[in-house]
Amino acid sequence: MTPPCKPDVLDCLVIGGGPAGLTAALYLARYKRSVTVFDAGRSRAEWIPKSHNYPGFPSGISGRELLLLLRKQSSSYSISLINARVDGLDRNGEFFEARFAGGTARARTVLLATGIVDVEPAIEGHDEAVHLGLIRYCPVCDGFEAADKRIGVYGAGSGAVHKAKFLRSYSREVALVPSADDALDEHDLRASGIKLVCAGSGLRIEQRGIVISCSEGDVAVDVLYPALGCKAGSILATRLGARSHDTGCLDVDAHQQTTVPGIYAAGDVVSDLHQIAVGTGHAAIAATHIHKTLPPNPR
Ligand SMILES: Cc1cc2nc3c(=O)[nH]c(=O)nc-3n(C[C@H](O)[C@H](O)[C@H](O)COP(=O)(O)OP(=O)(O)OC[C@H]3O[C@@H](n4cnc5c(N)ncnc54)[C@H](O)[C@@H]3O)c2cc1C
């Protein structure tokens, strides 16, 4: 069968093909809107060994498997999925124009679901350790699975302290390993039951877990949560004037529209609560508002 012709101007261009972007595309396609998804192929979901907090999967589901299912679901609709990074976004009259290595694409609206990129610790074998669940990035996601383990939090500033305090709900043995010379409130940490370990001069992976080498001797933890921050993928929108918070996340209204009319955002690029359920919720809200604001599309 000949595929339907793609219109010159799309109803929506989705940038980012993680859970948020794919969900938005699915909703838009089901509203009979023309939609193309551009994806640079670095979804954080790819890193999830097994998620136990995404509803509907009582035995858990790996991030890869979930993405495969979402892609499969998208493929039953007329959604174009292009494996390419969007390098620039411009406004051209009433349309938006996205530039990528293969050319340009025009759309009436844009939905940014570009996620974030975590700052990773310098540790040999990092990727394998994430897949094994030795290094974890999301206490909200998998703190439950770290219950009663020896937990280390490696990072700086209030972000690391908050993470360590949050993890105390799961374990009595939570250690904070400062990654930088930080003026930490030792009294507060002690009162919260958090052990302050030497500034991490070196991290390595061993059979007994992650080992932090200190001048006073090695300290081993079963699980390490880096708290080194992240970079939000908001630049395509902020270059067009969209407002962002000091975290880098995009400022959106109740419909997930950024401060630039016609540009929407969903998922990690919007919220500090980096969760698949949050991202897919954003996507449903954004896609529905996009559909309602576009010219009607009666059959
Ligand atoms: C180790 C780990 C475990 C986790 N466990 C869980 C869990 O158990 N439960 C849970 O709910 N969440 C979990 N998360 C968080 C979850 O992965 C994210 O919240 C989710 O992936 C966010 O979805 P998203 O679509 O917003 O962004 P992403 O999934 O990160 O997708 C963004 C996509 O946009 C692409 N992109 C970026 N810029 C461009 C561009 N310019 N052009 C084209 N494409 C672009 C990226 O390459 C990427 O593919 C975990 C995360 C990690 C790292």
The ligand as a Gaussian input file, in Angstrom:
#p B3LYP/6-31G(d) Opt

LIG

0 1
 C       18.880000       4.658000      35.754000
 C       17.505000       5.278000      35.647000
 C       16.410000       4.598000      36.193000
 C       15.146000       5.166000      36.113000
 N       14.095000       4.466000      36.620000
 C       12.845000       4.950000      36.478000
 C       11.718000       4.223000      36.989000
 O       11.836000       3.140000      37.524000
 N       10.494000       4.814000      36.878000
 C       10.311000       6.035000      36.280000
 O        9.176000       6.511000      36.197000
 N       11.360000       6.721000      35.778000
 C       12.608000       6.213000      35.862000
 N       13.671000       6.938000      35.372000
 C       13.417000       8.250000      34.777000
 C       12.869000       8.123000      33.341000
 O       13.799000       7.409000      32.557000
 C       12.614000       9.490000      32.757000
 O       11.764000      10.210000      33.626000
 C       11.965000       9.387000      31.387000
 O       12.764000       8.684000      30.480000
 C       11.709000      10.808000      30.858000
 O       11.089000      10.714000      29.615000
 P       11.240000      11.896000      28.552000
 O       10.499000      11.411000      27.362000
 O       10.906000      13.185000      29.174000
 O       12.815000      11.986000      28.252000
 P       13.795000      10.883000      27.692000
 O       13.253000       9.518000      27.929000
 O       15.144000      11.161000      28.246000
 O       13.792000      11.108000      26.130000
 C       14.276000      12.306000      25.563000
 C       14.676000      11.997000      24.125000
 O       14.872000      13.230000      23.431000
 C       15.999000      13.090000      22.603000
 N       16.511000      14.416000      22.235000
 C       17.092000      15.332000      23.040000
 N       17.411000      16.438000      22.333000
 C       17.020000      16.191000      21.060000
 C       17.091000      16.939000      19.844000
 N       17.608000      18.169000      19.816000
 N       16.611000      16.376000      18.712000
 C       16.066000      15.124000      18.720000
 N       15.976000      14.384000      19.843000
 C       16.442000      14.904000      20.999000
 C       16.955000      12.279000      23.440000
 O       18.006000      11.722000      22.652000
 C       16.006000      11.235000      24.034000
 O       15.882000      10.115000      23.195000
 C       14.959000       6.424000      35.455000
 C       16.057000       7.079000      34.909000
 C       17.314000       6.524000      35.000000
 C       18.488000       7.253000      34.385000

